[in-house]
Amino acid sequence: MSTTRPYSPGDRGPDPDGPAASAAPPATPSPGQHRQLRRLHLIGASGAVPRARDFTREALRDWGWLPAATADQRAAAEDVLLVVSELVTNACLHADGPEELRVSCNAKVLRLEVVDLGTGTPAPRTPHRAGRPGGHGMFIVQRLCLDWGVVRNAEGSGKTVWAELAAPA
């Protein structure tokens, strides 16, 4: 489901079960709530998509997602790498390139954020035409992610496109 949220990147908004969750590590994480965060600056970088995938793959290794012990864990890691590719490619094609990739993870959710200066709003192509080339990126993101959305930069131009995937069991 795509959403455009009025709150800042990393702020998931009101939680019906408690205070808002944040993509940034809390000042004092409670036990079991530790969030790890990695950032990759991509301004003017050539080969942004492979760089983003390699960066994310290394984070998944450090966080114990790779090497995967089971087929489900391997599929979860491959889904993350595919979503990174699609989000960064979208920024390259439609927003003059990505500025930054943020990858964060806790025990239950991995969150990807791609920051760009573009004015457009990504959306799955409707109707989706599986047999035609191109235009599948946001459809793939929508299908693989628990949730995704766009947060506009409060200072003016630009946005953060974010997506969340379930951590492997």
C-alpha positions in Angstrom: 0.0 0.0 0.0 1.4 3.4 -0.9 1.0 6.3 1.4 2.1 9.9 1.4 2.6 10.8 5.0 2.6 14.3 6.6 5.3 13.3 9.1 9.0 13.2 8.6 11.1 10.2 7.2 11.6 7.6 9.9 8.5 8.6 11.8 6.0 5.9 11.1 3.2 8.1 12.5 0.7 7.3 15.2 0.7 3.7 16.4 -2.6 2.5 17.6 -0.8 0.4 20.3 1.5 3.1 21.6 3.9 5.9 20.7 5.2 6.4 17.2 8.0 4.2 16.0 11.1 5.7 14.5 13.6 4.5 11.9 16.4 6.2 13.8 17.7 4.4 16.8 15.9 5.5 20.0 18.1 7.5 22.4 17.8 4.6 24.9 16.6 1.5 23.2 14.6 -0.9 25.4 15.6 -4.6 25.5 14.6 -6.3 22.3 14.0 -2.9 20.6 17.5 -2.3 19.3 17.5 -0.8 15.8 20.6 -0.8 13.6 21.0 1.9 11.0 23.4 2.2 8.0 23.6 5.2 5.6 25.2 5.3 2.1 25.6 8.7 0.4 24.9 8.4 -3.3 25.1 12.0 -4.5 26.7 12.0 -7.9 27.8 8.3 -7.5 28.2 6.3 -10.7 26.8 2.8 -10.5 24.4 3.8 -7.8 22.3 0.6 -8.1 25.1 -1.9 -7.7 26.7 0.2 -4.9 23.4 0.3 -3.1 22.9 -3.5 -3.5 26.5 -4.2 -2.3 26.1 -1.9 0.7 22.8 -3.5 1.6 24.2 -7.0 1.2 27.0 -6.2 3.6 24.5 -4.9 6.1 22.5 -8.1 5.8 25.7 -10.1 6.4 26.6 -8.0 9.5 23.0 -8.4 10.8 22.9 -12.2 10.4 20.5 -12.3 7.4 23.3 -13.7 5.2 24.5 -16.3 4.7 20.9 -17.6 4.9 20.4 -20.9 6.8 17.0 -21.7 5.1 15.3 -21.1 1.8 12.9 -18.6 3.5 15.7 -16.6 4.9 17.5 -16.6 1.5 14.2 -15.4 -0.1 13.8 -12.6 2.5 17.4 -11.3 1.8 16.8 -11.5 -2.0 13.6 -9.6 -1.6 15.4 -6.8 0.3 18.1 -6.6 -2.5 15.4 -6.5 -5.2 13.5 -3.7 -3.4 16.7 -1.7 -3.0 17.4 -2.1 -6.7 13.9 -0.9 -7.6 13.9 2.1 -5.3 17.4 3.3 -6.3 16.6 2.7 -10.0 13.4 4.8 -9.7 15.4 7.6 -8.2 17.9 7.4 -11.0 15.3 7.4 -13.7 12.7 9.8 -12.3 14.4 12.0 -9.7 17.9 13.0 -11.0 19.5 10.3 -8.9 19.4 9.3 -5.2 21.1 11.3 -2.5 21.2 8.7 0.2 20.2 5.2 1.0 19.3 4.3 4.6 18.9 0.7 5.7 17.7 0.0 9.3 16.6 -3.1 11.0 15.2 -4.4 14.3 14.1 -7.9 15.2 10.9 -7.7 13.2 11.3 -5.2 10.3 13.9 -4.0 7.9 13.3 -0.5 6.6 14.8 1.0 3.4 14.7 4.7 2.6 15.9 6.4 -0.6 16.3 10.2 -0.4 16.1 12.2 -3.7 15.4 15.7 -4.8 12.6 14.7 -7.2 9.2 16.3 -7.2 7.3 13.3 -8.6 5.5 10.7 -6.5 6.2 7.0 -7.3 3.2 4.8 -7.9 2.7 1.3 -9.4 1.7 1.6 -13.0 -2.0 1.0 -13.4 -3.1 -1.2 -14.9 0.0 -3.4 -14.4 0.9 -5.0 -17.7 3.2 -8.0 -16.9 4.2 -8.7 -20.5 5.4 -5.2 -21.2 9.0 -4.0 -20.5 9.6 -1.4 -17.9 7.3 0.2 -15.3 7.3 -2.8 -12.9 9.4 -1.3 -10.1 6.8 0.1 -7.7 4.5 -2.9 -8.5 7.3 -5.1 -7.2 7.9 -2.9 -4.2 4.1 -3.0 -3.4 4.0 -6.8 -3.7 7.1 -7.6 -1.6 6.8 -5.0 1.2 4.7 -4.9 4.3 4.2 -1.2 3.6 5.8 1.6 1.6 5.3 5.3 1.1 6.6 8.8 0.4 7.5 11.5 2.8 8.0 15.0 1.3 11.1 17.0 2.5 9.8 19.7 4.9 12.5 22.1 3.8 11.3 22.2 0.1 12.1 20.0 -2.8 12.7 16.3 -2.5 11.3 13.3 -0.8 12.1 10.1 0.9 10.6 6.9 -0.5 10.6 4.2 2.2 9.7 0.5 2.2 9.5 -2.0 5.0 10.0 -5.8 4.8 9.5 -8.4 7.4 12.6 -9.8 9.0 13.1 -13.6 8.3 11.8 -15.9 11.0 
